[in-house]
Amino acid sequence: MKQLLCLLGLLFLPLSGHARQLYNLPQLIELALESRPELRIAESQQSESENLLKEAKSHYYPQLDLNLDYTHLDERPFVVVTPTTVNADVDLSEIKSDYPILAAIPDQITVPITIPQTKAYIAGQDVFRLRTELKQPLFTGGKIRERVRQAGYMIDISSIQKGRAAQEIVLQVRSLYFQLAFAERALRVVKATEERLNVVTRFLNNLYKNYVPKEGEKGVSKSDYLKAQFVLSKVLRYDSEIQKIKEEAKKSLMIACGLESYDFLVSNEAEKYELKLPAHGLDKLKRLAFDNRPELKQLDLSQQISSSEIKRTKAGYYPDIGLFGYYQRLEENFPAYDKNLWAVGASASIPIFNGMRTSSEIKKAEAAHLKGRAQKELMELKVSLEIEGLYNKLEDCLRKIGIESDALAHARERRQLEAENYLLDASNYEDYLEALEDEVDTEVSLLKTKAERYITLAQLQLALGL
């Protein structure tokens, strides 16, 4: 008997599934910022800009090069000396003093000497050369300085782009979180309405099939049952649509946060993460956006880069002045050369004519500067319209929430009254169905408007550059 009870107890034990991970909004944002490739790309661009700055600064320092080369000739280099006859003056005065017999010979005579054709070798057959060169720029007209400035501006731009990428990721996660949270709330509302309608529909179906009305009673017809079934079908359609929205938001959130599994839960605490406007009034918000919007900051830096580029290209009219020096050592089997050579000096490269290239580069830089100024004006207009549109949308959401909240309170009160009146035979079931339908329509619409408001607040924060 005890074994049977134990077996029954095991059979009726609840099955325990694995615990699903629960995430709140800050955790989801942190996961997204850690996993998204956009930030890794932005970090790589920032590292690239930092190395570009180092490269630009390197032109201030001396450049030292070591050149090594080895040459093997097919034969030793030589020059051919052609046959030549030269006259050599010979002084015989000392010889004559020793030999008196030579007294009749003049003291100085001219003797012709013939040199036959010969080869004169001028270098060895194997030559190894080591040459060290040093160059130090002294004056470039500002070319190096402007390159360094531009590289510094590029670092600032890459930092702004990285921050913007993070802001866009946060907006995406916030929007999906609020969409998912309010979809789950709307589903709970729809499920509760489905339960009420199921009760009413089954009740009407039972009355239609089994209850025979007394004389003078209207009774329940098949048409009455189908009316209730129609309202239930409408609510089921709501259920399907909201379920689809929830599933799509959850899948998108899984991808956005880099989650490996779809099997996770999200804490439904939308009100806890409601954003507050940093300022009140449309004009204040626009000024705040102009001060903080990353795109405008990036355009300002682009303007500074184009101004620097104008200065750099104008430096093309100035000479480049620098110092140079080299040391060279030759190794070969020929002793005629000095094996160690060195030299120091100064050089100046003065541009005379380059086909109007410098002038064209200056005009190109000036055109880019004017283009950047126009782009900034256009961006300011775009930001102004974007802020105004989001602000008006937010105000519209607030008005709709107030109206729909009042309407929902009235719909709930009416539904309660119609239920009580139906029990007291003071109204018919159609009034109750209509009240129930109005209540679910109003509550779903209210939740949709609240989700839209929370998402609009997040979009406005991004538009403000915060």
QUIBEL-V313158 format. One record per backbone hydrogen bond with DSSP energy under -0.5 kcal/mol. NH is the residue of the N-H (numbers start at 1). CO is the residue of the C=O. If there is no record, write none. Layout:
BEGIN
NH/CO ; NH/CO
END
This chain:
BEGIN
5/1 ; 6/2 ; 7/3 ; 8/4 ; 9/5 ; 10/6 ; 11/7 ; 12/8 ; 13/10 ; 17/15 ; 21/263 ; 23/265 ; 28/24 ; 29/25 ; 30/26 ; 31/27 ; 32/28 ; 33/29 ; 34/30 ; 35/31 ; 36/32 ; 39/36 ; 40/36 ; 41/37 ; 42/38 ; 43/39 ; 44/40 ; 45/41 ; 46/42 ; 47/43 ; 48/44 ; 49/45 ; 50/46 ; 51/47 ; 52/48 ; 53/49 ; 54/50 ; 55/51 ; 56/52 ; 57/53 ; 58/54 ; 59/56 ; 60/57 ; 61/58 ; 63/135 ; 64/62 ; 65/63 ; 65/133 ; 67/131 ; 69/129 ; 71/127 ; 73/125 ; 79/120 ; 81/79 ; 81/118 ; 82/80 ; 84/115 ; 86/84 ; 86/113 ; 88/86 ; 88/111 ; 90/109 ; 92/90 ; 92/107 ; 93/107 ; 96/92 ; 97/93 ; 98/94 ; 98/95 ; 99/95 ; 100/98 ; 102/99 ; 103/100 ; 105/102 ; 109/90 ; 111/88 ; 111/109 ; 113/86 ; 115/84 ; 115/113 ; 116/114 ; 118/81 ; 120/79 ; 121/119 ; 122/77 ; 123/77 ; 127/71 ; 128/331 ; 129/69 ; 130/329 ; 131/67 ; 132/327 ; 133/65 ; 134/325 ; 135/63 ; 136/323 ; 138/321 ; 139/321 ; 143/140 ; 146/142 ; 147/143 ; 148/144 ; 149/145 ; 150/146 ; 151/147 ; 152/148 ; 153/149 ; 154/150 ; 155/151 ; 156/152 ; 157/153 ; 158/154 ; 159/155 ; 160/156 ; 161/157 ; 162/158 ; 163/159 ; 164/160 ; 165/161 ; 166/162 ; 167/163 ; 168/164 ; 169/165 ; 170/166 ; 171/167 ; 172/168 ; 173/169 ; 174/170 ; 175/171 ; 176/172 ; 177/173 ; 178/174 ; 179/175 ; 180/176 ; 181/177 ; 182/178 ; 183/179 ; 184/180 ; 185/181 ; 186/182 ; 187/183 ; 188/184 ; 189/185 ; 190/186 ; 191/187 ; 192/188 ; 193/189 ; 194/190 ; 195/191 ; 196/192 ; 197/193 ; 198/194 ; 199/195 ; 200/196 ; 201/197 ; 202/198 ; 203/199 ; 204/200 ; 205/201 ; 206/202 ; 207/203 ; 208/204 ; 209/205 ; 210/206 ; 211/206 ; 211/207 ; 212/210 ; 213/211 ; 217/214 ; 225/221 ; 226/222 ; 227/223 ; 228/224 ; 229/225 ; 230/226 ; 231/227 ; 232/228 ; 233/229 ; 234/230 ; 235/231 ; 236/232 ; 237/233 ; 238/234 ; 239/235 ; 240/236 ; 241/237 ; 242/238 ; 243/239 ; 244/240 ; 245/241 ; 246/242 ; 247/243 ; 248/244 ; 249/245 ; 250/246 ; 251/247 ; 252/248 ; 253/249 ; 254/250 ; 255/251 ; 256/252 ; 257/253 ; 258/254 ; 258/255 ; 259/254 ; 264/262 ; 265/21 ; 267/23 ; 269/267 ; 272/269 ; 273/269 ; 273/270 ; 274/271 ; 285/281 ; 286/282 ; 287/283 ; 288/284 ; 289/285 ; 290/286 ; 291/287 ; 292/288 ; 293/289 ; 297/293 ; 298/294 ; 299/295 ; 300/296 ; 301/297 ; 302/298 ; 303/299 ; 304/300 ; 305/301 ; 306/302 ; 307/303 ; 308/304 ; 309/305 ; 310/306 ; 311/307 ; 312/308 ; 313/309 ; 314/310 ; 315/311 ; 316/313 ; 317/314 ; 318/315 ; 320/349 ; 321/139 ; 321/319 ; 322/347 ; 323/136 ; 324/345 ; 325/134 ; 326/343 ; 327/132 ; 328/341 ; 329/130 ; 330/339 ; 331/128 ; 333/126 ; 334/332 ; 337/334 ; 339/337 ; 341/328 ; 341/339 ; 343/326 ; 345/324 ; 347/322 ; 349/320 ; 350/348 ; 351/349 ; 357/354 ; 360/356 ; 361/357 ; 362/358 ; 363/359 ; 364/360 ; 365/361 ; 366/362 ; 367/363 ; 368/364 ; 369/365 ; 370/366 ; 371/367 ; 372/368 ; 373/369 ; 374/370 ; 375/371 ; 376/372 ; 377/373 ; 378/374 ; 379/375 ; 380/376 ; 381/377 ; 382/378 ; 383/379 ; 384/380 ; 385/381 ; 386/382 ; 387/383 ; 388/384 ; 389/385 ; 390/386 ; 391/387 ; 392/388 ; 393/389 ; 394/390 ; 395/391 ; 396/392 ; 397/393 ; 398/394 ; 399/395 ; 400/396 ; 401/397 ; 402/398 ; 403/399 ; 404/400 ; 405/401 ; 406/402 ; 407/403 ; 408/404 ; 409/405 ; 410/406 ; 411/407 ; 412/408 ; 413/409 ; 414/410 ; 415/411 ; 416/412 ; 417/413 ; 418/414 ; 419/415 ; 420/416 ; 421/417 ; 422/418 ; 423/419 ; 424/420 ; 425/422 ; 426/421 ; 427/421 ; 431/428 ; 432/428 ; 433/429 ; 434/430 ; 435/431 ; 436/432 ; 437/433 ; 438/434 ; 439/435 ; 440/436 ; 441/437 ; 442/438 ; 443/439 ; 444/440 ; 445/441 ; 446/442 ; 447/443 ; 448/444 ; 449/445 ; 450/446 ; 451/447 ; 452/448 ; 453/449 ; 454/450 ; 455/451 ; 456/452 ; 457/453 ; 458/454 ; 459/455 ; 460/456 ; 461/457 ; 462/458 ; 463/459 ; 464/460 ; 465/462 ; 466/461
END
